[in-house]
């Protein structure tokens, strides 16, 4: 990271979901190295404790803490938000990075389709719950990690949970497009309220991780493996979006390869975003999942 990025990261309080492996772990490693205090969220205790240990043993002036949470459960997401709000006096950066891919339709404890629940409903609920904490920061940032398949995402409004027409790639693309649309709409609302909180989408392109390298991923990911980049490279772009002063005033935008990029036209429809927001609020309301 550059000297300016290092200076701006020092002392920042950062939360990364899906922070115990892949891009999330590498982002945490780079931010801890330059003085940030990072909370990494993951579902597995042993994996999370190992991630915390390795992050704190690495060279750096920051600190890492593991927090366990099953993001497929809305109740667990609410508990996570409450835990973070109890432990921190402010939150400077929230990185919604956690993601899953499933070739078979799986329902969560709330009756939601797993990919939609983890990749989209969880960050929707968590972000909204943490907004008061983010607004205590002088200049908080919200980042949503999307994917190269975002533009092909579609919303079957009568079947967002894809009970009738499920496909692993369809569900994944839908969840990532939903996350991007929510983040852009959130940026618009935060700007209108003059909160000082920014919200942007980071597209790390195609990344070779355990998620995309599994045997049962959709065929497209298998075909794209020769084009995939390493997590360390993608993490540099995410970390830059999190602390680089170049992005201090950027909001409602896509960031790709470390630079502002045009958002896919389909991800900027305010009308669709409002409809999605209302559906998501209903799905994440107590008793609504």
C-alpha positions in Angstrom: 0.0 0.0 0.0 1.1 3.6 -0.6 2.3 5.9 2.2 -1.0 7.9 2.0 -3.0 4.7 2.3 -0.9 3.6 5.3 -1.5 6.9 7.0 -5.2 6.9 6.4 -5.6 3.2 7.6 -3.9 3.8 11.0 -6.4 3.3 13.8 -9.4 2.6 11.5 -12.0 0.2 12.8 -13.0 -2.1 10.0 -15.4 -5.0 9.8 -15.0 -7.7 7.1 -17.6 -10.4 6.6 -16.2 -13.6 5.1 -12.9 -12.5 6.5 -11.4 -15.8 7.4 -10.4 -16.9 3.9 -9.9 -15.8 0.3 -10.2 -12.1 -0.6 -11.6 -11.2 2.8 -8.6 -12.7 4.7 -6.1 -11.2 2.4 -7.8 -7.8 2.7 -7.7 -8.1 6.5 -4.0 -9.0 6.3 -3.1 -5.9 4.3 -5.2 -3.6 6.5 -3.8 -5.0 9.8 -0.3 -4.6 8.3 -0.8 -0.8 8.0 -2.4 -0.2 11.4 -6.1 -0.9 11.1 -8.1 -2.7 13.8 -10.0 -5.3 11.9 -12.9 -7.6 12.9 -13.2 -10.6 10.7 -16.5 -12.5 10.6 -16.8 -16.2 9.7 -19.0 -19.1 10.5 -16.3 -21.6 11.6 -14.7 -21.2 15.0 -11.5 -23.1 14.4 -10.9 -21.4 11.0 -11.7 -18.0 12.5 -9.4 -18.5 15.5 -6.6 -19.6 13.1 -7.2 -16.5 10.9 -7.1 -14.2 14.0 -3.8 -15.8 15.2 -2.1 -15.6 11.8 -3.2 -12.0 11.3 -1.9 -10.9 14.7 1.4 -12.8 14.2 2.1 -11.1 10.9 4.2 -8.0 10.6 2.0 -5.0 11.2 0.8 -2.4 13.8 -2.9 -3.2 13.6 -4.9 -5.9 15.4 -7.4 -8.5 14.3 -10.4 -10.0 16.1 -12.5 -12.9 15.0 -16.3 -12.9 15.5 -18.3 -16.0 14.7 -21.6 -15.6 12.9 -23.7 -17.8 10.6 -24.8 -15.3 8.0 -27.4 -17.6 6.6 -29.5 -17.0 9.7 -31.3 -13.6 10.1 -31.3 -14.0 13.9 -27.5 -14.6 13.8 -27.1 -11.5 11.7 -29.0 -9.4 14.2 -26.9 -10.9 17.0 -23.8 -10.0 15.1 -24.9 -6.4 14.6 -25.7 -6.2 18.3 -22.3 -7.6 19.3 -20.4 -5.2 17.0 -22.5 -2.3 18.4 -21.6 -3.3 21.9 -17.9 -3.7 21.3 -17.2 -0.6 19.1 -17.8 3.1 19.7 -17.7 3.7 16.0 -17.2 1.8 12.7 -15.1 3.3 10.0 -15.4 0.7 7.2 -17.8 -2.1 6.6 -16.8 -4.5 3.9 -19.7 -6.9 2.9 -17.5 -9.6 1.4 -19.0 -13.0 2.5 -20.4 -15.1 -0.3 -21.5 -18.6 -1.3 -22.2 -20.5 -4.5 -24.5 -23.5 -4.5 -25.4 -25.6 -7.5 -28.3 -27.1 -5.6 -31.1 -25.1 -4.0 -30.8 -25.1 -0.2 -33.1 -23.4 2.2 -31.9 -21.6 5.3 -33.5 -21.9 8.8 -35.6 -18.9 7.8 -36.8 -20.6 4.6 -34.7 -18.3 2.3 -32.6 -19.6 -0.6 -29.0 -20.0 0.7 -27.2 -17.9 -1.9 -29.7 -15.0 -1.7 -29.6 -15.2 2.1 -25.8 -15.1 2.6 -24.8 -12.9 -0.4 -27.6 -10.4 -0.2 -30.1 -10.5 2.6 -27.4 -10.8 5.3 -25.5 -7.6 4.1 -28.8 -5.8 3.6 -29.8 -6.5 7.2 -26.3 -6.1 8.8 -25.6 -2.8 7.0 -28.9 -1.3 8.0 -28.4 -2.4 11.6 -24.9 -0.9 11.7 -25.7 2.5 10.2 -25.9 4.3 13.5 -22.4 3.0 14.4 -21.1 4.0 10.9 -22.5 7.5 11.3 -20.4 7.9 14.5 -17.3 7.8 12.3 -16.1 11.1 10.8 -16.2 9.6 7.3 -17.3 6.0 7.2 -17.3 3.8 4.1 -19.4 0.9 3.1 -18.1 -1.5 0.5 -20.0 -4.3 -1.3 -17.9 -7.0 -3.0 -19.7 -8.0 -6.1 -18.5 -10.2 -9.0 -18.0 -10.2 -12.8 -21.3 -12.0 -13.2 -23.3 -9.1 -11.7 -24.5 -7.7 -15.1 -26.3 -11.0 -16.0 -28.3 -11.1 -12.8 -32.1 -11.1 -13.1 -34.9 -10.6 -10.6 -37.9 -13.0 -11.0 -40.1 -10.8 -8.8 -42.6 -13.6 -8.1 -39.8 -16.0 -7.2 -36.8 -14.2 -5.8 -36.1 -17.2 -3.7 -36.0 -19.3 -6.9 -38.2 -22.1 -5.7 -39.3 -22.8 -9.2 -36.4 -21.9 -11.5 -33.1 -22.5 -9.7 -29.7 -22.6 -11.2 -26.4 -22.0 -9.3 -25.1 -19.3 -11.7 -28.5 -17.6 -11.9 -28.8 -17.5 -8.1 -25.3 -16.2 -7.7 -25.6 -13.5 -10.3 -29.0 -12.4 -8.9 -27.5 -12.1 -5.4 -24.5 -10.0 -6.6 -26.7 -7.7 -8.7 -29.0 -7.3 -5.7 -26.1 -6.4 -3.5 -24.8 -3.9 -6.0 -28.2 -2.3 -6.5 -28.8 -2.0 -2.8 -25.4 -0.4 -2.2 -26.0 2.2 -4.9 -29.5 3.0 -3.6 -28.1 3.2 -0.1 -25.5 5.6 -1.3 -28.3 7.8 -2.8 -30.2 7.8 0.5 -27.2 8.5 2.6 -26.2 11.3 0.4 -29.7 12.8 0.6 -29.6 12.6 4.3 -26.1 14.2 4.4 -24.7 11.5 6.7 -21.1 11.7 5.5 -21.2 7.9 4.9 -20.2 6.6 1.5 -21.2 3.4 -0.1 -19.5 1.8 -3.2 -19.3 -1.5 -5.0 -16.0 -3.2 -5.6 -15.8 -5.6 -8.5 -12.6 -7.7 -8.1 -13.2 -9.4 -11.4 -12.6 -13.1 -11.3 -10.7 -14.4 -8.2 -9.2 -17.9 -7.7 -10.5 -18.8 -4.2 -11.8 -22.0 -2.5 -15.2 -20.7 -3.4 -14.6 -20.5 -7.2 -12.2 -23.5 -7.3 -14.6 -26.1 -5.8 -15.6 -29.1 -7.9 -19.3 -28.3 -7.8 -19.3 -24.7 -8.9 -21.2 -23.7 -12.1 -19.5 -24.5 -15.4 -18.8 -20.9 -16.2 -16.5 -20.6 -13.2 -14.6 -23.7 -14.3 -14.1 -22.3 -17.8 -13.0 -19.0 -16.4 -10.3 -20.3 -14.1 -7.4 -19.5 -16.5 -8.4 -15.9 -16.3 -8.7 -15.7 -12.5 -6.4 -13.5 -10.4 -5.0 -14.3 -7.0 -6.8 -13.2 -3.8 -3.8 -11.0 -2.9 -4.3 -8.9 -6.0 -8.0 -8.5 -5.5 -7.4 -7.6 -1.8 -5.2 -4.7 -2.8 -8.1 -3.2 -4.7 -10.5 -3.8 -1.8 -8.1 -2.4 0.8 -7.5 0.7 -1.4 -11.2 1.3 -1.7 -11.5 1.0 2.1 -8.8 3.6 3.1 -7.3 5.4 0.1 -8.1 9.1 0.2 -8.7 9.0 -3.6 -12.1 7.5 -2.8 -13.0 9.7 0.2 -15.7 11.5 -1.7 -16.7 8.7 -4.0 -20.1 7.2 -3.4 -22.7 5.2 -5.4 -20.0 4.0 -7.8 -18.3 0.8 -8.9 -14.6 0.5 -8.3 -12.6 -2.0 -10.4 -8.9 -2.6 -10.7 -8.3 0.2 -8.1 -10.2 2.8 -10.2 -13.7 4.2 -10.5 -15.5 2.4 -13.2 -18.9 2.7 -15.0 -21.6 0.8 -13.2 -23.6 -1.7 -15.3 -26.7 0.1 -16.6 -29.0 -2.5 -15.1 -27.6 -1.9 -11.6 -28.5 1.8 -11.5 -32.3 1.7 -11.9 -33.7 3.6 -9.0 -37.1 2.2 -9.6 -35.9 -1.4 -9.5 -33.7 -0.7 -6.5 -36.6 0.7 -4.5 -38.7 -2.4 -5.4 -35.9 -4.6 -4.3 -35.4 -2.6 -1.1 -39.0 -3.0 -0.1 -38.9 -6.8 -0.8 -35.7 -7.1 1.2 -37.1 -5.2 4.1 -40.1 -7.5 4.2 -37.9 -10.6 3.9 -35.6 -9.5 6.8 -38.3 -8.1 9.1 -38.7 -10.2 12.3 -41.0 -13.0 11.4 -40.6 -12.2 7.7 -37.7 -14.5 6.7 
